[in-house]
Amino acid sequence: MFSLEELFCHVDDFCQRFEAQWHKTLLQHGGIKRVRSKSMSLSEIMTILIAFHQNHYRNFKHFYIEYVQEKWGSAFPGLPSYQRFVEWTPSVLIPLCAYLKHCFGKCTGIGFVDSTSLKVCHNRRIPRNKVFKGFAARGKTSVDWFYGFKLHIVVSDRGEILNAIVTPGNIDDRKPIPDLLSGLFGKIFADRGYVSKELADKLFKEFGIEFFAKPRRNMKNHLMRFHDKLLSRKRSIIETINDQLKNISQIEHSRHRSPVNFCINVLCGLIAYCHQPKKPSLQMD
C-alpha cells in the first residue's frame, strides 16, 4: 500500500546527500544571481510529483487541487498554488535523473530488454504539433505507426528496472543496447527486433554478456541450452512491466506542454514503479 511518509523519507535521505554535491558541481558565471528561497524543499516537490504516479488520478492539476491541497495540507505546510508549483517543476529534472539511478535494482545475471512507444499526440495532429518539433520522430511498432519517443528498458528476473534510455521514435532498437547494458552481466533475452550477430558478438566481447534474441520466422534454428530456452519464453515479464508503466504509472499521455514536462513525467513514472512493493517476478529463488 502507498505510504506518503515512507516515500518522503526515502526521497529526503537521497536529497540531503545529493544537494550538497550537486551545488558544488554547478558552473559559476561570476555575476550576482538572486536565488529566491522556495516555501517547499526539493524533496517535498519530488515527493508530490512521484506520488501522483502512485495514485489513480489521470490529470496532475486535479490531483494537486483536489487531493494534495485538500488532504496533504498539514503534511506540506508551505504548499503553494498550482501555478507556482508548476513553475518550480523544471528545477527538479536533474535531481530526478539522479534519484532514478539510485532506485534501479541490482543485476542478478538474468535480464530482459525491450522497447515501448511513447506517443505524444494522435497521428492526425502530427503536422500541428509544435511542442516536440526537433525532438520527437515518427516510428513504427508491431501494431502501427506513431509520433513520439521510444523507452528502452532492461529488467531483472525479479521485475526490477536495471537501466532505461529514451530515444526518438525512429531509432533502431539495437542502437542504444550497448549503452543500456553497460555495467550489467550474465544473460540478456530480447525479441525478434534485436536479432544481430554483430551486436551479440560485441556484447560478449566487451561486457561478457550472452545476448539471446528470438529468431525470426525465416531464420534457421540454433542450438540452445534447455535452461536458456525456458528463460527466453519468460519474456512476458517485461511486456507486463511496460503495460504497468503505461496504465498504472502513466508515463504516456498527449497533454505535455514542454519537452521538460515530458521528461519529468517519464522519470516520475519509472520511479513510482521502482517503489512499487509488488512487481512481476519469475520467482527464481
N, C-alpha and C positions, 0 to 999 in steps of 0.2 A: 504494500500500500504506500502511496506517495506521502512523504514526510517533509514538510517545509523546513523544519528545524535541522533535520539531517542533511538536506541539500545545502542549506545556507552554511552550516558548519564546514562541510567539505569544500565548498567554494571559497569561503573566507580563509581557511587554512592555506589554501593554494595562493590566494591573492596576497596574503601577508608576506609570503616568501617571494612572490613574483614581482610585486610592485617596486620593491627596493632595487632589484636587479634591472628591471625594465627602465626606470628613470635614469640609471647610470649610463645606459647604452644609447639614450636619445641624443640626437645631434643638436648642438647649440649653434645658433646663428649670430650670437654676440650682442643682439639688441635686447631691449627690455620688453618682455612679454608679460602681459597681465593674465593671470590664471585665476579665474573665479572659482571659489570652492563650491562644490555641489552640496545639496542637502542630503544626498544619498551617497554611500560609499560605492566603490567599484564592485565589491562582492554583492551588494544589495541589488544593483542594476542587473548583474549577470544572473542572480538567482531568479528574479522575476521573469527574465527572458527565457530561461531554461524551463521554469515552472509552467509557462504557457504551453509548451510541447508535452507536458505530462498531464494536462487536463483535457477535457473534452470540448473546449471552445475551438471554433474554426476561425475566428476573427480576433486579432490581438486587441483591437480597440474595445470590443465588447468585453473581453476578458479583463482588461485593465480597469474599465469603468465599473462594470457590474460585479466583478469578483475581487480584484485587488484592492480598489478603493473602499469597497463596502465591507469586506471581511478581513483584510490584512492591514487595515489602517493602524492598528495597535502594534503590529509586528514591524512596520516600517513607518516610524514617526515623521520622517522627512519626505513623505510621499508627495511628489509634485503633480501638476496637472498632466493630462495625457499628452498634450502638445509639447510641454517641456521635456517629458520623459523621452519622447520620440527624437527630440533634438540631441539628447545625450547618448542615444543608442549607438551611433557610429564610433564613439570613443572606446567601445569595448571590443572592437573587432580583433585587435592583436591579442589582448588577454584571452579571448575565447579560443583563438587558434592554439595558444599555448596550453590552455586548460584541456582542450580536446586531446592533445598529445598525452597529457597527464592521465586522462581517463581510458586510454587504449589498454586492451588486455595484453596478456603475455602469450608469446608463441609457444605452442605445445608440440610443434613438429608436424602438425596436420592442419592444413588451411584450405580455404575455398575462395576463389576470386570470381567476381562478376561485375558487370556494369548495369546501370539502370538509367533511363532517361529522366531528365528534369525539365518538363515543359514550362515555358514562361508565358506562353499565350496560345490561343487557338490558331490553327493553321490559316484560317481565313483572315486573321488580323496580323499576320506576319509583316505585310508591307507597311502597316501603320504603327508598328512597334518601334518606338524611339529610345526606350529606356535601355535596352541591351544592344543597341546598334554598335557594332565593332567588337562585341564580346560574345554573344550567342551565335549559333550557326544551325543550319538545317542538318538533321541527322536521320538515320533510319534504324528502326528496331525490327524484330521479327514480326511485329504487328503492323506498324505503319510508319509514316514519316512524322517528324516533329521538329519544333524550333525551340532551341534552348541549350541545355548542357547535359553532360554525362557524369554520373557519380560512379567512380570506380572504387570498390572496397574489397578488402580481404579480411576474412573472419576465421576464427579458430573452430575446432570441433565443439568447443563449449559455447559457441554463439557470441563470443566477444570480438569486437572490431579491433583489428590489428593495425590497419592503416587505411587512409581514404584520400582520394585525389579527385578534383573536379576539373573537367576539360570541356571545351566547346563540343557541341553535338556531332560535328563532322570528323572528330578524331578517331582513328582506328583504335579498337580496344586493346590491341597488343602494344601500342606505342608507350603508354605510361607504366607498363608492367615492371621494367627494371627498377624504376623509382619506387613503385608501390611495394615491391617485395624486398627492397633494400633493408638489411638488418634482420631478416627472417631466416629460418632454416627448416629443413625437413622436406615434406611433400606438399605440393600445391595442386589442387584439382580445378579445372575450368571446363567451359563448354566448347562447342564447335567453333565459336568465333575467335578462339585463341590458338587455333592449330598453326604451328610454325616450328619446324625442326630447328631452324636457326635460333629462334628465341629460346627453345628448350636447351639447346647446347650452350647458349650464352649464360643462362641462369645457372646451369650446373657448373660451368667453368668458373664464373665469377663469385657465386654465392654458395655453391654446393647444394642448390635446391633441385629436387626432382620435380619436374613440371609435367603434369598429365592433362592433356586436352582431349575431350571426347572426339573421336574421329568422325569425319564427315561420311555421309552415306556412300559416296563414290570412292572411298579410300579402303585400302586393304587393312584387315585387322592385324594388330601386332600383339605379340605375346606379352601378357601382364601377370604379375603375381596375383594370386587369388585375393589376398588381403587388399591390394591396391584396387582391384576391380570392384570389390564390395564398397570401398570408400568412394570410388567415383560415382556410384549410384546414390550417394547421400548428398548430392549437390543441392537437393531441395532445401537444405538448411539455409543457404544464402538467399535463395529466392523468397523464403519465408521472412527473412530479415529485411529484404528490400520492400516487401509488402508492408511490414510493420513500420518501417521508416516513412513510407508514404501515407499510410492510412491512420497510424496512431501518432507518430512523431511529426507528421505534416511537413515534410521537407519540400513538398511540391505544391505550389499554387500559382495563380496568374495575377496576383494583386500587388506585385512588387512595384515600388516607385523609384528604386535606385539599385545599382549593382551591389552596393554595400549592404543594403537591406536584404538582398538575396543571399549573400554570403553569411550574414548573421543568422538568417533563418535556417540555412542548412547546417551551420555549426551547432546551433542550439538543439536542432532535431537529433543530430548524431550524439550530442552529449546526453540528451534526455534518454536516448536508447541505452547508452552506456550505464546510466543509473538505474535502468530497469531491473528490478530484482530477479525476475524470472525470464530467461532468454531461451530461444530454441537451442537445443543441445543434442549431440549424438550419444551422450552418457557413456563415453568410452571407459570411464572409471569402473 
